[in-house]
Every structure is written in C-alpha cells, then in structure tokens.
Amino acid sequence: MDVFLKEMIVEIFLIAGAVALPVLIVWLNNRKKINEANQRTQIVLAAIEKNAETDVEDLLKKMAPQKNLLKEKLLTKLLWGGILSLLGLGCIAIGLFLDFKGGCSTKDLALQYWLGGSILAIGIAFLVTYAVGKKLLAKEIEAEEKKMTTQA
C-alpha cells in the first residue's frame, strides 16, 4: 500500500507538471499582454484628455517596446550555444570521471552520457545557427546599425 501511495504522488506531480504548468505559463503571459495594452490605453486617453491635438500614432510609436535587433538575437544564440556546450561537456566529463572511478552502474553512465551528449548537441546547434546567421544576415545587420545611428 505504501508503494502505491508513493507512485500516485509521483504521477500527480507529473500530471501537474505536464498539464497545469504550461497552462499557467500561457495564462500569465496573456495576462501580462492584456495589462500592458490596458496601461497603453490609459496613457493615450489621458494624453488626449489633456491635449486634444496629441498625435496618437507618434505617442504609440514612442511607447512601443523596442524590438530586438538582429545582432542582439545572434549574440543571444552565441551566449546560449556557449553555455549549453560547456554544460554538455561538463556532463560528459562527470560521466567519464564516474566511469574511471567505477562507482556507477552502466545504466547510470549511459544516462549521464546521453544527457551530456544531448545538451552538447543543442549547444553546438546554437553555435552553428549563430555562425550561419552571421554570414546570411550581415547586410541586414549593417542596415539596422546605419538606421540606428541616423535615428540617434
């Protein structure tokens, strides 16, 4: 009976993590967007009440959040690629250390190598995406930089 209760608790946590957590994340994200839209609406209405000649489009452009530049997106990929690659290499190194020490079962070592290899592969994928994106988007990045310098 005790084993059954433990298994039920684990299953409840798995279901909560697989169903409730994603639903909660989506709900919080939508709630944040709604609140931001309501705040912008209140600001625009207050500006119109104070000055009827206010250019609403210009005000909304100034209030709009800044979009990430291509260069920033590429640098983010480089950052995550480096972090995940090092983390994957670290997992593999720990697996090698445990293998030489001889204190782990084959199943545990296989899991350690699989986890490290998967994380390393994702990190390498980010680094490859950065390198390819840097080459393909060089002209667009240069155009964005010129646009930002002319606006400043």
DOKE-306870 format. One record per residue: residue in three letters; y, z, x of N, C-alpha, C in turn. Coordinates in steps of 0.05 Angstrom, whole numbers, padded with zeros to 5 digits, always signed. Layout:
ALAYZXYZXYZX
...
! end
This chain:
MET-00024+00000+00017+00000+00000+00000+00025+00000+00017
ASP+00024+00014+00040+00048+00016+00057+00054-00011+00070
VAL+00034-00026+00077+00037-00053+00089+00049-00072+00069
PHE+00040-00070+00044+00050-00087+00022+00080-00082+00018
LEU+00088-00056+00018+00116-00049+00015+00134-00060+00037
LYS+00124-00059+00062+00139-00069+00084+00142-00100+00082
GLU+00120-00113+00074+00121-00142+00071+00141-00150+00049
MET+00141-00135+00027+00160-00141+00006+00189-00137+00015
ILE+00195-00117+00031+00222-00112+00041+00230-00135+00059
VAL+00212-00144+00076+00218-00167+00094+00223-00192+00078
GLU+00207-00197+00057+00211-00220+00040+00238-00219+00025
ILE+00245-00196+00016+00271-00192+00002+00294-00199+00021
PHE+00292-00189+00046+00313-00194+00065+00314-00224+00072
LEU+00291-00237+00074+00290-00266+00080+00303-00282+00057
ILE+00296-00275+00033+00307-00289+00009+00337-00284+00008
ALA+00346-00259+00013+00374-00253+00012+00389-00269+00034
GLY+00377-00271+00057+00390-00286+00079+00390-00316+00075
ALA+00369-00326+00062+00367-00355+00058+00383-00364+00033
VAL+00386-00347+00013+00399-00355-00012+00427-00342-00015
ALA+00428-00317-00014+00452-00303-00020+00474-00307+00001
LEU+00466-00307+00026+00486-00310+00048+00500-00337+00047
PRO+00486-00360+00044+00500-00385+00042+00518-00387+00017
VAL+00509-00376-00005+00525-00376-00029+00550-00360-00025
LEU+00548-00337-00012+00571-00320-00007+00591-00334+00012
ILE+00581-00348+00032+00598-00362+00051+00614-00384+00037
VAL+00600-00400+00020+00614-00421+00005+00634-00409-00014
TRP+00628-00388-00028+00646-00375-00046+00671-00365-00032
LEU+00667-00352-00009+00690-00342+00006+00708-00365+00017
ASN+00696-00386+00026+00711-00409+00035+00728-00422+00013
ASN+00715-00425-00011+00730-00436-00034+00753-00417-00042
ARG+00747-00392-00042+00768-00372-00049+00791-00373-00030
LYS+00786-00376-00005+00807-00379+00015+00825-00403+00010
LYS+00812-00426+00004+00827-00450-00001+00844-00447-00026
ILE+00833-00435-00047+00848-00431-00072+00873-00413-00067
ASN+00869-00391-00051+00891-00373-00045+00913-00387-00029
GLU+00905-00404-00010+00924-00419+00006+00940-00438-00012
ALA+00927-00452-00030+00940-00470-00048+00960-00455-00067
ASN+00951-00432-00076+00969-00416-00093+00994-00406-00078
GLN+00990-00399-00053+01013-00390-00037+01033-00413-00032
ARG+01022-00437-00026+01040-00460-00022+01055-00467-00048
THR+01041-00465-00070+01054-00470-00096+01077-00450-00101
GLN+01072-00425-00096+01093-00405-00100+01117-00410-00082
ILE+01112-00417-00057+01134-00423-00038+01150-00447-00048
VAL+01137-00468-00056+01151-00492-00065+01167-00485-00090
LEU+01155-00471-00109+01170-00463-00133+01194-00446-00127
ALA+01192-00428-00109+01215-00411-00101+01236-00428-00088
ALA+01229-00447-00071+01248-00464-00058+01262-00481-00078
ILE+01248-00491-00098+01261-00508-00119+01280-00491-00136
GLU+01272-00466-00142+01290-00449-00158+01316-00443-00143
LYS+01314-00439-00117+01338-00432-00101+01356-00457-00097
ASN+01343-00480-00092+01358-00504-00086+01344-00527-00099
ALA+01355-00538-00120+01342-00559-00136+01340-00585-00120
GLU+01356-00588-00099+01357-00613-00084+01337-00612-00060
THR+01319-00593-00059+01300-00590-00038+01280-00613-00038
ASP+01276-00624-00014+01256-00646-00012+01228-00633-00010
VAL+01214-00636-00032+01188-00622-00035+01167-00634-00015
GLU+01167-00661-00012+01148-00673+00006+01152-00664+00035
ASP+01177-00662+00043+01183-00653+00071+01174-00624+00074
LEU+01180-00608+00054+01172-00580+00055+01141-00577+00057
LEU+01127-00593+00041+01098-00591+00042+01086-00601+00069
LYS+01099-00621+00081+01090-00631+00107+01094-00609+00128
LYS+01116-00594+00126+01121-00573+00145+01102-00550+00141
MET+01094-00545+00117+01076-00522+00111+01046-00529+00116
ALA+01040-00555+00117+01012-00563+00121+01002-00553+00148
PRO+00977-00543+00148+00966-00534+00174+00963-00557+00193
GLN+00967-00551+00219+00964-00571+00239+00935-00580+00242
LYS+00931-00606+00243+00904-00616+00247+00897-00615+00276
ASN+00871-00611+00282+00863-00610+00309+00865-00638+00321
LEU+00875-00639+00345+00877-00665+00359+00849-00672+00369
LEU+00846-00698+00375+00820-00708+00385+00813-00694+00411
LYS+00833-00690+00428+00828-00677+00454+00818-00648+00450
GLU+00830-00634+00430+00821-00607+00425+00792-00606+00415
LYS+00785-00626+00398+00758-00627+00387+00738-00633+00410
LEU+00746-00651+00428+00728-00657+00451+00725-00633+00469
LEU+00747-00619+00474+00745-00595+00491+00728-00573+00478
THR+00729-00571+00452+00712-00552+00438+00682-00560+00442
LYS+00676-00586+00441+00649-00594+00446+00640-00588+00474
LEU+00659-00591+00493+00653-00585+00521+00648-00555+00524
LEU+00664-00539+00511+00660-00509+00512+00633-00501+00501
TRP+00626-00511+00477+00601-00503+00465+00577-00515+00481
GLY+00581-00539+00492+00560-00550+00508+00554-00533+00532
GLY+00575-00524+00545+00571-00506+00569+00558-00480+00562
ILE+00568-00468+00540+00558-00442+00532+00528-00444+00524
LEU+00521-00463+00508+00493-00466+00499+00475-00474+00521
SER+00485-00491+00539+00468-00499+00562+00461-00475+00580
LEU+00482-00459+00586+00477-00435+00602+00459-00415+00587
LEU+00463-00412+00561+00446-00394+00546+00417-00404+00546
GLY+00413-00430+00542+00386-00441+00543+00373-00438+00570
LEU+00388-00443+00591+00377-00439+00619+00370-00409+00623
GLY+00387-00392+00612+00382-00363+00615+00356-00355+00601
CYS+00351-00366+00577+00326-00360+00563+00302-00371+00578
ILE+00304-00395+00589+00282-00405+00605+00278-00388+00630
ALA+00299-00380+00643+00297-00363+00667+00283-00336+00660
ILE+00290-00325+00638+00277-00300+00629+00248-00304+00624
GLY+00241-00327+00612+00213-00334+00608+00198-00337+00634
LEU+00211-00350+00654+00198-00353+00680+00194-00326+00693
PHE+00214-00309+00691+00212-00282+00703+00189-00266+00690
LEU+00187-00268+00663+00166-00254+00649+00138-00266+00656
ASP+00138-00292+00660+00113-00305+00667+00103-00296+00695
PHE+00121-00295+00714+00113-00286+00741+00106-00257+00741
LYS+00120-00241+00724+00114-00213+00723+00087-00208+00710
GLY+00079-00225+00692+00053-00223+00679+00051-00203+00657
GLY+00072-00195+00646+00071-00174+00625+00072-00184+00597
CYS+00073-00211+00593+00075-00221+00566+00051-00239+00559
SER+00046-00241+00533+00025-00258+00524+00034-00288+00525
THR+00015-00305+00523+00020-00334+00524+00037-00342+00500
LYS+00032-00330+00478+00047-00337+00453+00076-00329+00456
ASP+00082-00306+00467+00109-00297+00472+00124-00315+00492
LEU+00110-00323+00513+00122-00340+00533+00128-00368+00521
ALA+00109-00378+00505+00113-00404+00492+00138-00403+00474
LEU+00141-00381+00459+00164-00378+00442+00190-00377+00459
GLN+00189-00362+00481+00212-00360+00498+00220-00387+00510
TYR+00201-00402+00519+00206-00429+00530+00216-00448+00508
TRP+00204-00446+00485+00212-00464+00463+00241-00457+00454
LEU+00248-00432+00452+00275-00424+00445+00295-00433+00466
GLY+00289-00427+00491+00307-00436+00513+00310-00466+00514
GLY+00288-00480+00511+00290-00509+00512+00306-00521+00489
SER+00303-00509+00465+00318-00518+00442+00348-00513+00445
ILE+00355-00490+00454+00383-00484+00459+00394-00501+00481
LEU+00379-00505+00502+00388-00523+00524+00392-00551+00514
ALA+00374-00561+00497+00376-00588+00486+00401-00591+00469
ILE+00407-00571+00453+00432-00572+00437+00456-00572+00455
GLY+00456-00556+00475+00479-00555+00494+00483-00581+00508
ILE+00461-00593+00517+00463-00620+00530+00473-00641+00510
ALA+00465-00639+00485+00474-00657+00465+00505-00655+00462
PHE+00515-00631+00462+00544-00627+00460+00558-00639+00485
LEU+00547-00635+00508+00559-00646+00533+00558-00676+00532
VAL+00536-00688+00523+00535-00717+00521+00555-00727+00500
THR+00558-00714+00478+00577-00721+00458+00605-00720+00469
TYR+00611-00700+00485+00637-00698+00498+00642-00721+00516
ALA+00623-00728+00533+00626-00749+00553+00630-00776+00539
VAL+00613-00782+00519+00616-00807+00505+00642-00808+00489
GLY+00649-00786+00476+00674-00786+00460+00698-00789+00478
LYS+00697-00778+00502+00720-00780+00521+00724-00809+00528
LYS+00702-00824+00533+00704-00852+00540+00713-00869+00516
LEU+00701-00865+00493+00707-00881+00470+00734-00876+00458
LEU+00744-00851+00459+00769-00844+00446+00792-00841+00465
ALA+00790-00852+00489+00811-00849+00509+00838-00861+00499
LYS+00837-00884+00487+00862-00897+00477+00874-00881+00454
GLU+00857-00871+00436+00867-00855+00413+00879-00829+00422
ILE+00867-00816+00442+00877-00791+00453+00905-00796+00466
GLU+00907-00817+00481+00932-00824+00494+00954-00830+00473
ALA+00946-00843+00451+00966-00849+00429+00975-00823+00416
GLU+00956-00804+00412+00963-00778+00400+00982-00763+00418
GLU+00977-00764+00444+00994-00749+00462+01022-00761+00462
LYS+01025-00788+00462+01051-00801+00460+01065-00793+00434
LYS+01050-00792+00412+01062-00785+00387+01072-00757+00387
MET+01057-00739+00399+01065-00710+00401+01090-00707+00418
THR+01091-00722+00440+01115-00719+00458+01140-00731+00445
THR+01137-00752+00428+01160-00763+00415+01169-00745+00392
GLN+01152-00731+00379+01159-00712+00358+01173-00687+00369
ALA+01166-00679+00393+01177-00654+00404+01205-00657+00414
! end
